[in-house]
Amino acid sequence: MSLTTRVSLVALSCAFATAAQANTGTLSNPNISAVLDGYYQTGERPMAERTEGFGLGETELAISANIDDSFYGKVTAILESHDGETEINLEEAFIQTLALPGGLSVRGGRFLSDIGYLNNQHKHTDSFTDRPVVYRSFLGNHYFDDGIRLNYVAPTDLYWTMGVEAFAGDKMRAADEHGERDFKTVGVYTAYTKFGGDIGQESSWQLGLSYLRNENGVSYLEEHEEHEEHAAEEHGHDDHGHSHSAAYTGKNMFVADFTFKWAPDGNYKYQNLTLSGEYFRVTDIFAEGMHEEHEEEHEHEEHEEEHHEHEVDFDAYNTGWYLSGVYKFSPSWSAGVRYGQVDLHEAHEDHLDKLKLKETEVMVAYHPSHFSVIRLQYTKQDGVNHFGIEDDNIFTLQYNMTLGAHGAHQF
């Protein structure tokens, strides 16, 4: 069986990013690129990085190259402006093996986790101005961290990859308003698998399942007594500002994702359609045992403990999902629609408040080349009981431009 028939097109597409990285940049001639992102927006979205008015999004500076025959390296720095100040964050600084046998590879340093579909992609590749609300709620827009990954690509006809990761998990920690918690230094472990294939010459698909265990993600009811006032600050964001950390955490996170792509005759340059969706479920958001211990420390009355047990549902969980469709109807124009929502629980004194946030988004984009996009987006947001969130209609005009050599993107 030939290589063409043994390896599906989607498998080649998924592997292309790594291959391109491995073959283009060298130590004497590395890939150097910059991404420029600017916008005007008529309102603010919860847990999002863009604010009302004129502003800059993430300005990305990246350099990458093969270090030698065995290793590849990449550094990506992000510059952001908020409240008149410029922040510099290191989003990626990793090395990856190139020559391990048996389809294995190891990545170490700071990098994007491979859970879900969108998370391992840089935000400037998105079809909408911000990540879905489920990403902003559970992953702090997108989750990158210091750690290590072991990945395996199986030698099968269908694209099949799987991997495990371990991270420090600082940005995934639950609120610690009093600074009394003893967080674990290795706080996050993930496992994922992805399958993909082709349907004829015009269509391809990918399915993914991921699990994230957050050793520092459980919240205690007492620590949320002032959550509405302080939790946002503890997590590095406010209701009207940007976010660097997950706003809602739990011990276990389960993710399922799918992507379907279609292009006439398999030529994505002139027309293509992309449908994608992800579902998140975060469980063990409160720990009953630790809660009881904390109650003992404060010597609550017995009848008050019983009252808590009746008021607080320690089996409560948070969920979120989105569905999106983007149609490129000409080489220079595309349009898309996305709907997403989150159903959350937030502790308030001795009970849990149920929160819901829904977002419906419509966008049209003009992209005269692969390196430039001008996008107009309308967002309708509806919030129920969500602190600081009001129903609103928001318009965003954004440009996104890439300068220099940039690595290929994921499927």
N, C-alpha and C positions, 0 to 999 in steps of 0.2 A: 504494500500500500504506500502510495506516495506521501510526501510530507504535506502536500496540499489537502489531501483527503483525510489524513490522520489528525491534523491540527485544525480546528475550526477557525474561521475568520475572527470571531469574537475573542478567541484565545490569543490570537496574534495581536489583536487590538489591545487587549489587557496587558499583554507582555511588552507592547511597543514602548511604553514609557521607559521602562527599565533598560530596554535594548538601546533606545535612543540616547539615554544618559550614558550608557557604557561606551557608545561608539563615536560620540561627537566631541565632547570636551576632553582636553588633555591638560597636563600640568603647564605646558608651554602655551596652550591656546584654550583656556577654560571658557565655558559658557558664562557670559555675564549679561544680566538682563535687569530691567526696571519696569515696574507696572505703575501707571499713573491712574488714579481714581478720584474723580471729583463729582460733586452733585449739588443740586438745589432740591430741598424737600419742604413740603408745606406743613408737616407735623412730625410727631415723634412716635416711635413704636416701642413697646416695652421690651427691655432687655436687648435692644438693638444698638448698634454702634453709631448709626447716623442720627443726627439731631436736626431740629428745624432750621431752615435757612440754608445759606451756602456753607459748604464744608468739603473737607477732603476725607475720602475713605482710606483704605489701607494702601500706602505707597510701599511697594515691595521691591527690595533689592536682593538679587540672588546671584550666586556664583557656584558653579559645579564643574567637576572634572573627574576623570579617572585618575586616581592617585598612582596606581601601577596596574599590573595585570590581575591583582588580587582584590583591590579595593576601589570603591567609588566614594566620593565625598560631596556634600552639598551644604551650603549655608544660605539661609533666607532670613533677612531682617525686615521687620515691618515698622514703618513710621506712621504714627497716628496723631492727629491734633484733636484735643478736647479742652474746652474752656480756655482757649488761648495758650495752652501748653502742648508741646510736642513730646510724644512718648516714643521710645524705641524699644521694640520687643524682638527677641530672637525666637522666630517661629520654628526654624529648622537648623540643626547643626549636627549632622550625622555622617557616619561611614556605613558602607554596605559591602558585603562580600560579593565577588563576581565569579568565583571559580570553585565554589563548593560542589561536590558531586551529588547526584541523585535528586536534582531539583530543589535542593535546599539553599537557603540564603539567610544571612543574619544581618540585621541592622541595629546599630547602637548609637546612642546620643540623644538628641532631641528631634522628634519627628511626629508627623500626624498619625494617629492611630488608624488602623485599617478596619475598624468596626463600621457597619452600615455602608451606605453607598456614597453619600456626599462627603463624609468626613475626611477621607484621604485625598480630597481634591482641594486645590487652592481656591479661595473664594472668588478670585477674579475670573474664574472659569464658569461661575454660576450663570444661569439664565435669568435670574431675578436679582434685585438690588441687595437683598439681605437673605440670610439663611432662614429656612422655615422656623416657625415659632417653637416647634419641638426641639430643634437644635439649640435655639437660644435658651430654652428652659433647662435642658438636661445636659448639654455639652458646652455651655458657654460659647455659643456660636459654632466652634469646631474645637475638637479636643486634640491638643498636641502636648507632649510632655517629655520628660527625661526618662529613658528606659531602654529596653532591648526587645527585639522581635526575632522570632524564628519562623520562617515561612517555607512552605513546601508546595510545589506545583507537581501534581500527579501526571504521569505519562499516559493519559487517557485520551480517547477521541474527543470527548467534551472537555472544555476548559474546567478544571477543578483545582482550586487552591485552598489551602488551610493554613492557619498559623496561630501562634500564641504570643502574647505580649505581657510585659511587666513594666509598670511605671511608678514614679514617685507619688503621683496622684495629688499634688498640692492643690490644683485648681478644681479638684472634684471633692474636696472636703466639705462636710456639713458645717453649718454655722457654729462658731465657737465664740459666743459673745463675751464670755468671761475669761477666755484664755486658759481654761482649766483642763482641757482635754489632752490626753496623751495619744497623739496621732501616730500611726505606724509610718515608718519612713518609706516602705514600699506599700503603697496603699491601693493600687489598681492592678488587676489582672484581667486580661481579655483572651477570648478564643473566638475564632471566626472561620467560616468556610464559605466559598462562593463557587457557583456553578454557572456555566454559560455555554451557548451554542448558537448555531445559525439555523434559520428556517429558509431554505432556498438561498438565492443570491441577494435577496433584497432585505431580509430581516435578521436580526440577532437579538439575543436575550441574555439576561443574567439574573440569578437569584442568590440571595445571601442571607445567612443566619449568623448572628453575633451574640456574644454574652460578655457582659462586663461585671466583674465583682469588685465592689468598692468597699474596702475594709474600713474606710473613714467616712462612709456616706450616711450612716444612721444618725438621725436627729433625735434629740430628747425633748419631750414636751416642755420641760421647764426652760430649755434654752430657746424656745420659741415664744415665750411669753411676750417678748418685746420685738418679735420678728418683724412686725409691720414697721417698726421704727428703725431697727438696726440691721436686720439681716442683709438687706441690699448692700449696705456699706461694708459689712463683713465679707461679702462675696466680691467686692471690688466693682460694684456697679450701683447705680440708682435707677429708679423707675423711669427716668427720662434720659438716662445716659447710656454709656457703652458697658459691655460686660466682658470680663476676662475669665470668670469662673462660672461653674454651673450654679444656677439659682435654686434648683430643686434636685436633691440627691437622695439616694437610697442604697441599700447594700447590694441589690441585684438589679441589673438592667438587661432586658432581652430586646433584641432588635431583629426585625425581618424586613428585607428590602427586595425590590424587583425593578428591573429596567428593560424596556423594549425599544428597539430602534428599527426604523424602516427607511429605506432610500430607494428610489427607482433605479433598477439595474445595479444596485449596490453602490451607486456614486453619491456620496454624501455632500459633494461640493455644491450642487445646484438645488437639491431639494432633500429634506429629510424630516422625519418625525421622531420625537423622543418622548416616551411615556415612562414615568417613574413614580415610585411611592415607597414610603417607609413607615413602619409601625414600631413604636417604642412602648415598653411597659417597665416601670420602675417599681420594685417591691421592697418590702422591709424598710420603709421610710422612717418608721419609729420603732424603738426597741422596748418591748414591755418590761423585760427583766431589768435593764438599766434604769428604766423609769421608776420601777418599784424601789430599787436601791436608792435612787435619788430622793424618793419620798421619805425613806427611812432616815436619811441624813437630815432631813428637815423636820422629822418627827411630826408628820401629818397625822391627824386623827384618823382612826380606823374608818369611820363613816365617810370621810373625805376620799379615802382610797377606793372604797366601794363606789363612790360617786364617779370617780375618774374612770374606773373600769367600765362603767355603764356609758359614760359620755364619749370615751375615746375608742375608736376602732383601730386597733393596732394591726389589723389585716388590710387596712386601706392601702391603695397603690395609686400611682400616677401614670397616666397614659398620654400619648400624643401621636399624631400621624399627619401625613400630607400626601396629596396626589398632585402631580403636575403633568402638563402636556405642552410641548414646545414644537411648533411647526415652522420650519424654514421653507418659505414658499418661493423664494428666489435667491440667487447667490448673495444678495445684499440685504435681505429683509427676513425677519422672523417675528413670530407672535406666539404668545403663550399664556396659559392660565394655570393658577395653582390655588388649591384650597388646603388649609391646614388648621388644626386645632389641638389644644391641650386641655386635659381634665386633671386638675390638681387638687391636692389637699394642703392646707397650710394651718399649722398649729396656732391657736390663739388662747392663751391661758389654759383652761381645762377641756377644751374641745377643739375639733377640727372644722375649719371652714372649707367648703367646696368652692373651687374656682374654675372658671372656664374662659378660654380666650380663643376666638375664631378669627381667621384671616382669609379673605378672598382677594386674590391678586390677578391683575391682568396687565400684560406688558407687550410693547412692540419695540423692536430693536432694529437699528440700521448699522450694518457692519460692512463697510466698503472693502475691508480685507480681514484676514485672520488676526491682525494685530490691533484692530480698533473697533470699538462698539459705542454707539450712542443709544441710550435706552430711556424710554418713557414708561413709567409704571404707575398704576392706580391700585391702591390698597384700601379695602374696607375692613376695619377691625371692629369686632364686637366682643366686649368683655362682660363677664358676669361675676360680680363680687370680687373682682381682681383689684387689689389695692392700687390706686393711682392710675387705673386704666379706664378710659372712657371710649365709648363708641366714636369712631372717627372715620373720615375719608381723607386719605393722604395721597398726594401726587409727588413723584420723584422723577427728576430728570438727571441722568447720570452719564458720564463718559468713562470709558475704561480703555486705556491704551498700553501696549506692550512695546518696549524698546529692547533691541538686542536679541541674542540667541536665547531661546527658552525651551526647556525640555518638553517633550510630548506629554499630553494629558491622558488621564485614565479613561477607560471605556465609559 
